């Protein structure tokens, strides 16, 4: 399973994210954010069986360049990329149904 509990110690550069091959899920948020905590169960369920998607949790906030480059304004913001191109985005998911855009845009293996 590709679900990641911990936030990355250091965020990658936008160039590195754009150049990464395959499927990526960028999760922008903060460990103390109640909306981010509430999203974890549905997110973990959604990622189950989607081993081809790498999950990167990025602690976002003022002065964080990667979140600003993706125009993140609310947490959590989930951005799915395929070969560096954004294919889906969901903001503040609370339940499985809120992840419908991600389900429609990604493979199940």
TIMI-2910 file (N, C-alpha, C, CB; in pm, 1 decimal, decimal comma, always signed):
<rs>
+----------+----------+----------+----------+----------+----------+----------+----------+----------+----------+----------+----------+------+
!      n_x !      n_y !      n_z !     ca_x !     ca_y !     ca_z !      c_x !      c_y !      c_z !     cb_x !     cb_y !     cb_z ! resn !
+----------+----------+----------+----------+----------+----------+----------+----------+----------+----------+----------+----------+------+
!    +84,6 !   -117,7 !     +0,0 !     +0,0 !     +0,0 !     +0,0 !    +88,9 !   +123,7 !     +0,0 !    -96,1 !     +0,0 !   +121,9 !  Unk !
!    +46,3 !   +227,1 !    -64,1 !   +128,5 !   +346,1 !    -77,4 !    +93,9 !   +455,8 !    +23,3 !   +115,4 !   +399,9 !   -215,9 !  Unk !
!     -1,6 !   +432,8 !   +114,0 !    -39,0 !   +535,1 !   +211,5 !    +80,1 !   +567,2 !   +302,1 !   -160,4 !   +488,4 !   +296,0 !  Unk !
!   +100,0 !   +694,9 !   +327,0 !   +208,7 !   +741,5 !   +412,5 !   +150,1 !   +817,7 !   +530,6 !   +308,0 !   +830,7 !   +333,0 !  Unk !
!   +189,9 !   +781,0 !   +649,9 !   +140,3 !   +849,0 !   +770,1 !   +213,7 !   +981,0 !   +797,7 !   +154,0 !   +756,8 !   +890,7 !  Unk !
!   +344,1 !   +979,9 !   +777,1 !   +428,0 !  +1092,4 !   +818,1 !   +443,3 !  +1196,0 !   +707,0 !   +565,0 !  +1042,3 !   +860,7 !  Unk !
!   +454,2 !  +1320,1 !   +749,3 !   +483,7 !  +1428,2 !   +655,1 !   +630,9 !  +1421,7 !   +616,9 !   +448,6 !  +1567,3 !   +716,1 !  Unk !
!   +661,1 !  +1458,2 !   +493,5 !   +799,1 !  +1455,9 !   +444,0 !   +885,8 !  +1550,2 !   +526,7 !   +804,4 !  +1495,1 !   +294,2 !  Unk !
!  +1006,7 !  +1507,6 !   +555,8 !  +1099,0 !  +1590,8 !   +632,0 !  +1136,1 !  +1716,4 !   +553,9 !  +1225,1 !  +1511,7 !   +668,0 !  Unk !
!  +1142,7 !  +1702,3 !   +422,4 !  +1174,6 !  +1815,5 !   +335,8 !  +1089,6 !  +1802,8 !   +209,8 !  +1328,3 !  +1820,4 !   +301,0 !  Unk !
!  +1026,1 !  +1913,0 !   +170,7 !   +942,9 !  +1906,4 !    +50,9 !  +1030,3 !  +1903,7 !    -73,7 !   +845,3 !  +2025,6 !    +45,5 !  Unk !
!   +986,7 !  +1830,3 !   -176,1 !  +1063,0 !  +1829,1 !   -301,2 !  +1044,5 !  +1961,1 !   -375,4 !  +1019,7 !  +1710,6 !   -390,7 !  Unk !
!  +1129,7 !  +1986,6 !   -470,2 !  +1114,3 !  +2105,6 !   -554,1 !  +1002,3 !  +2082,1 !   -654,6 !  +1247,2 !  +2140,1 !   -627,1 !  Unk !
!   +947,9 !  +2189,3 !   -707,1 !   +844,4 !  +2175,9 !   -809,2 !   +901,7 !  +2106,9 !   -932,3 !   +785,9 !  +2313,9 !   -846,6 !  Unk !
!  +1026,5 !  +2136,1 !   -966,1 !  +1089,3 !  +2072,1 !  -1081,6 !  +1097,4 !  +1920,7 !  -1062,1 !  +1229,8 !  +2130,2 !  -1105,4 !  Unk !
!  +1130,3 !  +1874,9 !   -941,6 !  +1138,9 !  +1731,2 !   -914,2 !  +1001,3 !  +1665,6 !   -924,3 !  +1199,3 !  +1706,4 !   -774,7 !  Unk !
!   +899,0 !  +1732,2 !   -874,2 !   +762,5 !  +1679,6 !   -881,0 !   +717,4 !  +1670,9 !  -1026,6 !   +665,1 !  +1768,6 !   -799,3 !  Unk !
!   +741,6 !  +1776,3 !  -1102,1 !   +701,0 !  +1778,8 !  -1242,9 !   +773,6 !  +1673,4 !  -1326,2 !   +726,5 !  +1916,6 !  -1301,6 !  Unk !
!   +896,2 !  +1638,9 !  -1288,9 !   +976,7 !  +1543,1 !  -1365,4 !   +953,5 !  +1398,1 !  -1324,2 !  +1122,6 !  +1576,2 !  -1350,2 !  Unk !
!   +883,3 !  +1375,8 !  -1212,8 !   +864,2 !  +1239,3 !  -1163,5 !   +771,8 !  +1159,7 !  -1255,5 !   +807,2 !  +1241,6 !  -1021,1 !  Unk !
!   +813,9 !  +1039,6 !  -1293,8 !   +729,0 !   +957,0 !  -1380,3 !   +621,2 !   +885,2 !  -1298,8 !   +814,6 !   +854,2 !  -1457,2 !  Unk !
!   +515,1 !   +846,9 !  -1366,7 !   +410,3 !   +767,8 !  -1302,6 !   +310,7 !   +850,8 !  -1224,4 !   +471,6 !   +667,5 !  -1211,9 !  Unk !
!   +240,6 !   +781,6 !  -1134,4 !   +133,1 !   +842,3 !  -1055,6 !   +184,5 !   +890,2 !   -921,3 !    +18,6 !   +743,2 !  -1035,3 !  Unk !
!   +143,2 !  +1010,4 !   -883,3 !   +178,0 !  +1067,0 !   -753,1 !    +53,4 !  +1127,6 !   -689,9 !   +290,3 !  +1173,7 !   -766,6 !  Unk !
!    +42,7 !  +1114,5 !   -560,1 !    -58,9 !  +1186,4 !   -484,4 !    +14,9 !  +1278,4 !   -389,3 !   -155,6 !  +1088,6 !   -407,4 !  Unk !
!     -3,7 !  +1408,1 !   -407,7 !    +53,1 !  +1506,4 !   -316,2 !    -57,0 !  +1546,5 !   -220,3 !   +111,5 !  +1631,0 !   -392,4 !  Unk !
!    -30,7 !  +1531,2 !    -92,8 !   -126,7 !  +1569,7 !    +10,7 !    -67,6 !  +1689,4 !    +85,9 !   -158,0 !  +1449,2 !   +108,9 !  Unk !
!   -127,6 !  +1805,7 !    +66,9 !    -82,4 !  +1926,6 !   +135,9 !   -166,6 !  +1945,6 !   +260,5 !    -91,4 !  +2051,6 !    +43,4 !  Unk !
!   -100,0 !  +1967,5 !   +373,8 !   -171,8 !  +1986,8 !   +499,3 !    -74,9 !  +2014,4 !   +612,4 !   -257,6 !  +1864,7 !   +531,9 !  Unk !
!   -119,9 !  +1986,3 !   +733,4 !    -36,6 !  +2005,6 !   +852,1 !    -76,7 !  +1900,7 !   +955,9 !    -51,9 !  +2151,4 !   +909,9 !  Unk !
!    +18,3 !  +1852,9 !  +1036,1 !    -12,4 !  +1746,8 !  +1131,7 !   -110,8 !  +1789,8 !  +1241,3 !   +115,2 !  +1698,6 !  +1195,3 !  Unk !
!   -120,8 !  +1916,7 !  +1268,2 !   -211,0 !  +1966,1 !  +1372,9 !   -348,7 !  +2004,9 !  +1318,6 !   -148,5 !  +2085,7 !  +1442,5 !  Unk !
!   -368,7 !  +1997,1 !  +1188,5 !   -492,0 !  +2040,5 !  +1123,6 !   -604,6 !  +1938,5 !  +1143,9 !   -467,8 !  +2063,1 !   +973,9 !  Unk !
!   -717,7 !  +1978,3 !  +1203,8 !   -826,8 !  +1882,5 !  +1225,1 !   -890,0 !  +1833,0 !  +1094,2 !   -933,9 !  +1946,0 !  +1311,6 !  Unk !
!   -893,6 !  +1916,8 !   +991,1 !   -947,7 !  +1873,9 !   +861,7 !   -857,4 !  +1767,2 !   +799,7 !   -962,2 !  +1994,7 !   +765,4 !  Unk !
!   -726,5 !  +1784,0 !   +817,0 !   -630,5 !  +1686,2 !   +764,5 !   -645,9 !  +1552,7 !   +837,1 !   -485,4 !  +1738,8 !   +778,7 !  Unk !
!   -662,0 !  +1557,9 !   +967,5 !   -680,5 !  +1435,1 !  +1045,9 !   -807,8 !  +1362,9 !  +1004,3 !   -684,9 !  +1467,1 !  +1196,2 !  Unk !
!   -915,3 !  +1438,0 !   +981,8 !  -1043,2 !  +1377,9 !   +943,3 !  -1036,4 !  +1311,7 !   +806,5 !  -1152,6 !  +1483,0 !   +943,6 !  Unk !
!   -948,4 !  +1357,8 !   +721,4 !   -937,8 !  +1303,0 !   +586,0 !   -856,9 !  +1173,8 !   +579,8 !   -875,6 !  +1405,3 !   +494,4 !  Unk !
!   -786,8 !  +1138,1 !   +685,2 !   -693,7 !  +1025,6 !   +677,4 !   -760,4 !   +891,7 !   +654,1 !   -613,9 !  +1018,4 !   +802,0 !  Unk !
!   -870,3 !   +862,1 !   +721,0 !   -935,6 !   +731,6 !   +702,4 !   -985,5 !   +713,3 !   +558,6 !  -1053,1 !   +716,7 !   +800,6 !  Unk !
!  -1061,6 !   +809,2 !   +501,8 !  -1103,6 !   +788,9 !   +363,3 !   -985,8 !   +785,1 !   +265,6 !  -1199,7 !   +898,4 !   +322,6 !  Unk !
!   -883,5 !   +863,7 !   +292,4 !   -766,3 !   +865,4 !   +204,7 !   -694,1 !   +731,0 !   +208,7 !   -670,1 !   +978,8 !   +245,2 !  Unk !
!   -677,0 !   +677,6 !   +325,7 !   -611,3 !   +547,3 !   +340,3 !   -692,2 !   +439,9 !   +267,9 !   -594,2 !   +510,6 !   +490,3 !  Unk !
!   -823,7 !   +441,4 !   +283,8 !   -909,8 !   +344,6 !   +214,6 !   -896,9 !   +358,3 !    +63,4 !  -1056,6 !   +363,4 !   +256,7 !  Unk !
!   -894,1 !   +480,8 !    +13,8 !   -884,7 !   +503,8 !   -129,9 !   -751,4 !   +452,7 !   -186,2 !   -901,1 !   +652,9 !   -160,4 !  Unk !
!   -644,1 !   +472,1 !   -113,2 !   -512,2 !   +429,8 !   -160,2 !   -492,6 !   +279,0 !   -156,3 !   -405,7 !   +495,7 !    -77,8 !  Unk !
!   -573,7 !   +209,6 !    -76,5 !   -562,2 !    +64,5 !    -68,8 !   -590,6 !     +4,1 !   -206,4 !   -659,4 !     +6,8 !    +37,9 !  Unk !
!   -498,4 !    -75,0 !   -255,8 !   -513,4 !   -135,3 !   -387,4 !   -463,8 !    -48,2 !   -501,1 !   -655,5 !   -168,8 !   -410,4 !  Unk !
!   -412,4 !    +67,1 !   -470,1 !   -356,6 !   +156,3 !   -572,9 !   -205,7 !   +169,5 !   -550,4 !   -426,2 !   +297,6 !   -569,4 !  Unk !
!   -137,5 !    +56,9 !   -558,8 !     +5,8 !    +52,4 !   -530,1 !    +90,1 !   +129,6 !   -630,4 !    +51,9 !    -89,8 !   -526,3 !  Unk !
!    +34,2 !   +159,6 !   -746,1 !   +109,9 !   +233,1 !   -847,4 !   +114,3 !   +383,2 !   -818,7 !    +49,7 !   +208,9 !   -984,9 !  Unk !
!    +43,5 !   +427,3 !   -714,9 !    +40,6 !   +570,1 !   -681,0 !   +130,8 !   +594,4 !   -560,7 !   -105,1 !   +618,2 !   -651,2 !  Unk !
!   +231,5 !   +679,3 !   -577,7 !   +315,1 !   +715,1 !   -462,9 !   +248,6 !   +831,7 !   -389,3 !   +461,1 !   +752,6 !   -508,1 !  Unk !
!   +244,3 !   +821,6 !   -258,5 !   +177,4 !   +919,8 !   -172,6 !   +282,9 !  +1001,0 !    -99,1 !    +80,9 !   +850,1 !    -71,6 !  Unk !
!   +276,9 !  +1131,9 !   -114,3 !   +370,5 !  +1220,0 !    -46,0 !   +292,3 !  +1322,8 !    +32,5 !   +466,4 !  +1288,4 !   -145,9 !  Unk !
!   +308,4 !  +1319,8 !   +164,3 !   +244,9 !  +1418,5 !   +252,0 !   +340,7 !  +1535,3 !   +266,8 !   +208,2 !  +1356,9 !   +392,1 !  Unk !
!   +290,2 !  +1654,0 !   +238,3 !   +373,9 !  +1772,5 !   +242,0 !   +315,6 !  +1871,1 !   +341,8 !   +386,2 !  +1836,4 !   +101,9 !  Unk !
!   +394,6 !  +1901,3 !   +445,2 !   +349,6 !  +2000,8 !   +542,4 !   +352,9 !  +2136,6 !   +475,0 !   +438,1 !  +1999,7 !   +671,6 !  Unk !
!   +238,1 !  +2198,9 !   +470,1 !   +223,2 !  +2324,1 !   +397,4 !   +212,3 !  +2439,2 !   +495,8 !   +100,1 !  +2319,9 !   +304,9 !  Unk !
!   +231,1 !  +2558,3 !   +447,8 !   +217,7 !  +2677,7 !   +529,9 !   +281,2 !  +2796,5 !   +461,9 !   +279,8 !  +2656,2 !   +666,8 !  Unk !
!   +277,6 !  +2907,9 !   +531,0 !   +333,3 !  +3031,9 !   +478,7 !   +480,0 !  +3012,2 !   +440,9 !   +318,9 !  +3145,5 !   +581,7 !  Unk !
!   +514,5 !  +3058,6 !   +322,0 !   +652,5 !  +3050,0 !   +277,3 !   +692,8 !  +2914,8 !   +221,2 !   +741,6 !  +3083,6 !   +388,9 !  Unk !
!   +599,0 !  +2822,2 !   +208,3 !   +630,7 !  +2690,9 !   +152,3 !   +608,4 !  +2696,2 !     +1,3 !   +543,6 !  +2578,2 !   +218,3 !  Unk !
!   +715,0 !  +2688,0 !    -77,8 !   +703,6 !  +2711,1 !   -221,7 !   +622,4 !  +2607,0 !   -298,4 !   +838,5 !  +2717,6 !   -279,9 !  Unk !
!   +627,0 !  +2479,7 !   -259,4 !   +556,0 !  +2379,7 !   -337,9 !   +404,3 !  +2400,4 !   -329,1 !   +593,4 !  +2238,8 !   -290,2 !  Unk !
!   +353,7 !  +2423,5 !   -210,4 !   +210,7 !  +2449,0 !   -195,1 !   +166,6 !  +2573,9 !   -268,9 !   +175,3 !  +2461,4 !    -48,9 !  Unk !
!   +249,8 !  +2677,5 !   -265,3 !   +214,8 !  +2799,7 !   -337,8 !   +213,9 !  +2775,1 !   -488,2 !   +313,0 !  +2912,7 !   -303,2 !  Unk !
!   +305,6 !  +2692,4 !   -537,6 !   +310,3 !  +2666,7 !   -681,3 !   +187,1 !  +2589,9 !   -728,8 !   +436,8 !  +2589,1 !   -716,8 !  Unk !
!   +123,3 !  +2514,7 !   -638,2 !     -1,0 !  +2444,6 !   -671,0 !   -124,4 !  +2524,3 !   -626,9 !     -2,0 !  +2306,2 !   -605,3 !  Unk !
!   -104,3 !  +2645,9 !   -582,8 !   -211,7 !  +2736,2 !   -540,8 !   -299,4 !  +2675,0 !   -431,9 !   -297,5 !  +2773,7 !   -660,3 !  Unk !
!   -236,4 !  +2608,5 !   -335,1 !   -307,8 !  +2549,0 !   -222,9 !   -352,9 !  +2660,2 !   -130,0 !   -219,1 !  +2445,8 !   -147,6 !  Unk !
!   -482,4 !  +2657,5 !    -96,5 !   -538,1 !  +2758,5 !     -7,2 !   -604,7 !  +2698,1 !   +116,2 !   -637,7 !  +2843,2 !    -81,9 !  Unk !
!   -655,3 !  +2576,0 !   +103,9 !   -719,9 !  +2507,7 !   +216,0 !   -654,9 !  +2371,2 !   +234,1 !   -873,7 !  +2493,4 !   +192,6 !  Unk !
!   -658,5 !  +2322,9 !   +357,0 !   -601,8 !  +2192,2 !   +388,2 !   -712,4 !  +2095,4 !   +425,9 !   -498,8 !  +2202,9 !   +501,9 !  Unk !
!   -693,9 !  +1970,7 !   +401,1 !   -594,5 !  +1918,9 !   +309,2 !   -636,5 !  +1942,1 !   +164,2 !   -571,4 !  +1770,5 !   +334,6 !  Unk !
!   -538,4 !  +1958,0 !    +81,0 !   -559,2 !  +1960,0 !    -63,9 !   -483,7 !  +1840,5 !   -120,0 !   -510,3 !  +2096,3 !   -129,4 !  Unk !
!   -555,4 !  +1756,8 !   -195,7 !   -498,1 !  +1638,2 !   -257,0 !   -486,0 !  +1662,8 !   -405,9 !   -583,8 !  +1512,2 !   -227,9 !  Unk !
!   -366,0 !  +1646,0 !   -457,6 !   -340,2 !  +1667,6 !   -600,1 !   -283,0 !  +1538,8 !   -657,4 !   -242,3 !  +1788,4 !   -623,5 !  Unk !
!   -348,2 !  +1485,3 !   -759,6 !   -299,4 !  +1365,5 !   -827,1 !   -231,0 !  +1408,7 !   -955,7 !   -415,6 !  +1264,4 !   -856,0 !  Unk !
!   -109,5 !  +1357,4 !   -973,6 !    -30,8 !  +1385,6 !  -1093,3 !     -2,0 !  +1255,5 !  -1166,4 !   +100,9 !  +1458,5 !  -1057,5 !  Unk !
!     +1,7 !  +1262,5 !  -1297,2 !    +48,7 !  +1151,0 !  -1378,9 !   +157,6 !  +1205,0 !  -1470,6 !    -68,8 !  +1085,1 !  -1461,3 !  Unk !
!   +276,7 !  +1150,5 !  -1455,1 !   +393,9 !  +1198,1 !  -1529,7 !   +410,9 !  +1348,9 !  -1515,7 !   +381,7 !  +1160,5 !  -1678,0 !  Unk !
!   +389,4 !  +1399,3 !  -1393,6 !   +411,0 !  +1540,4 !  -1363,0 !   +297,5 !  +1634,1 !  -1398,4 !   +530,5 !  +1585,7 !  -1431,8 !  Unk !
!   +189,4 !  +1581,8 !  -1456,0 !    +76,2 !  +1665,8 !  -1495,6 !    -41,5 !  +1641,4 !  -1401,6 !    +35,1 !  +1637,4 !  -1642,7 !  Unk !
!   -102,2 !  +1748,4 !  -1353,0 !   -217,7 !  +1735,5 !  -1264,8 !   -336,3 !  +1676,8 !  -1341,2 !   -255,1 !  +1872,2 !  -1203,9 !  Unk !
!   -396,3 !  +1571,5 !  -1283,1 !   -513,7 !  +1509,3 !  -1344,4 !   -637,5 !  +1517,5 !  -1255,6 !   -484,1 !  +1364,5 !  -1376,6 !  Unk !
!   -618,4 !  +1544,0 !  -1126,2 !   -732,8 !  +1555,4 !  -1035,6 !   -691,3 !  +1629,8 !   -909,3 !   -789,5 !  +1415,4 !  -1000,1 !  Unk !
!   -792,1 !  +1690,1 !   -846,8 !   -767,8 !  +1764,7 !   -722,5 !   -893,7 !  +1756,4 !   -637,5 !   -728,9 !  +1914,8 !   -751,4 !  Unk !
!   -873,8 !  +1738,1 !   -507,6 !   -983,3 !  +1737,4 !   -411,7 !   -939,3 !  +1820,3 !   -292,0 !  -1022,5 !  +1591,1 !   -369,2 !  Unk !
!  -1029,2 !  +1905,4 !   -244,1 !   -999,5 !  +1990,5 !   -128,9 !  -1092,9 !  +1952,5 !    -14,2 !  -1014,6 !  +2141,8 !   -165,1 !  Unk !
!  -1034,7 !  +1931,6 !   +102,2 !  -1104,6 !  +1898,6 !   +226,1 !  -1201,0 !  +1780,7 !   +215,5 !  -1179,4 !  +2017,7 !   +272,7 !  Unk !
!  -1151,7 !  +1665,5 !   +172,9 !  -1239,7 !  +1548,6 !   +171,7 !  -1270,8 !  +1505,1 !   +314,4 !  -1175,2 !  +1432,4 !    +92,7 !  Unk !
!  -1393,5 !  +1461,8 !   +333,8 !  -1435,1 !  +1415,9 !   +467,0 !  -1482,5 !  +1271,5 !   +465,9 !  -1545,4 !  +1504,9 !   +520,8 !  Unk !
!  -1521,9 !  +1224,1 !   +347,9 !  -1575,9 !  +1088,7 !   +336,4 !  -1531,0 !  +1028,0 !   +204,2 !  -1731,1 !  +1089,1 !   +346,8 !  Unk !
!  -1553,6 !   +898,5 !   +190,6 !  -1515,4 !   +829,0 !    +67,5 !  -1574,7 !   +895,1 !    -56,5 !  -1559,4 !   +683,6 !    +73,9 !  Unk !
!  -1699,1 !   +938,9 !    -47,9 !  -1766,2 !  +1000,5 !   -163,3 !  -1695,8 !  +1127,9 !   -209,3 !  -1911,5 !  +1031,9 !   -128,9 !  Unk !
!  -1628,2 !  +1196,6 !   -118,9 !  -1558,1 !  +1320,0 !   -153,6 !  -1436,7 !  +1293,8 !   -243,9 !  -1513,7 !  +1392,1 !    -26,5 !  Unk !
!  -1394,6 !  +1169,5 !   -252,0 !  -1277,2 !  +1133,8 !   -332,0 !  -1314,8 !  +1086,6 !   -472,5 !  -1197,5 !  +1025,5 !   -261,4 !  Unk !
!  -1438,0 !  +1107,0 !   -513,6 !  -1486,1 !  +1059,0 !   -643,9 !  -1400,0 !  +1107,5 !   -759,5 !  -1629,2 !  +1103,2 !   -666,0 !  Unk !
!  -1354,0 !  +1230,9 !   -756,7 !  -1270,4 !  +1283,6 !   -864,9 !  -1138,7 !  +1207,9 !   -875,1 !  -1243,2 !  +1432,5 !   -843,5 !  Unk !
!  -1085,9 !  +1166,5 !   -761,2 !   -960,6 !  +1089,6 !   -762,3 !   -984,6 !   +949,0 !   -815,7 !   -899,3 !  +1082,9 !   -620,7 !  Unk !
!  -1095,1 !   +889,2 !   -774,9 !  -1129,1 !   +754,2 !   -819,3 !  -1142,9 !   +751,0 !   -970,7 !  -1259,1 !   +705,7 !   -752,5 !  Unk !
!  -1210,9 !   +849,6 !  -1025,5 !  -1234,5 !   +854,1 !  -1169,8 !  -1107,1 !   +876,6 !  -1249,7 !  -1333,6 !   +962,6 !  -1202,2 !  Unk !
!  -1007,2 !   +940,1 !  -1190,8 !   -887,7 !   +980,6 !  -1265,9 !   -769,3 !   +885,0 !  -1255,3 !   -844,5 !  +1114,4 !  -1219,8 !  Unk !
!   -779,2 !   +782,3 !  -1169,9 !   -660,5 !   +701,4 !  -1141,5 !   -684,4 !   +551,2 !  -1162,2 !   -614,8 !   +726,3 !   -998,9 !  Unk !
!   -573,8 !   +476,8 !  -1180,9 !   -585,0 !   +331,0 !  -1193,8 !   -607,2 !   +266,3 !  -1059,0 !   -460,0 !   +272,6 !  -1259,4 !  Unk !
!   -656,6 !   +144,3 !  -1058,3 !   -680,4 !    +73,6 !   -932,8 !   -568,4 !    -22,8 !   -896,9 !   -810,3 !     -1,4 !   -940,5 !  Unk !
!   -465,4 !    -30,7 !   -977,3 !   -354,9 !   -122,4 !   -943,1 !   -227,7 !    -46,4 !   -920,7 !   -333,8 !   -226,3 !  -1052,7 !  Unk !
+----------+----------+----------+----------+----------+----------+----------+----------+----------+----------+----------+----------+------+
</rs>
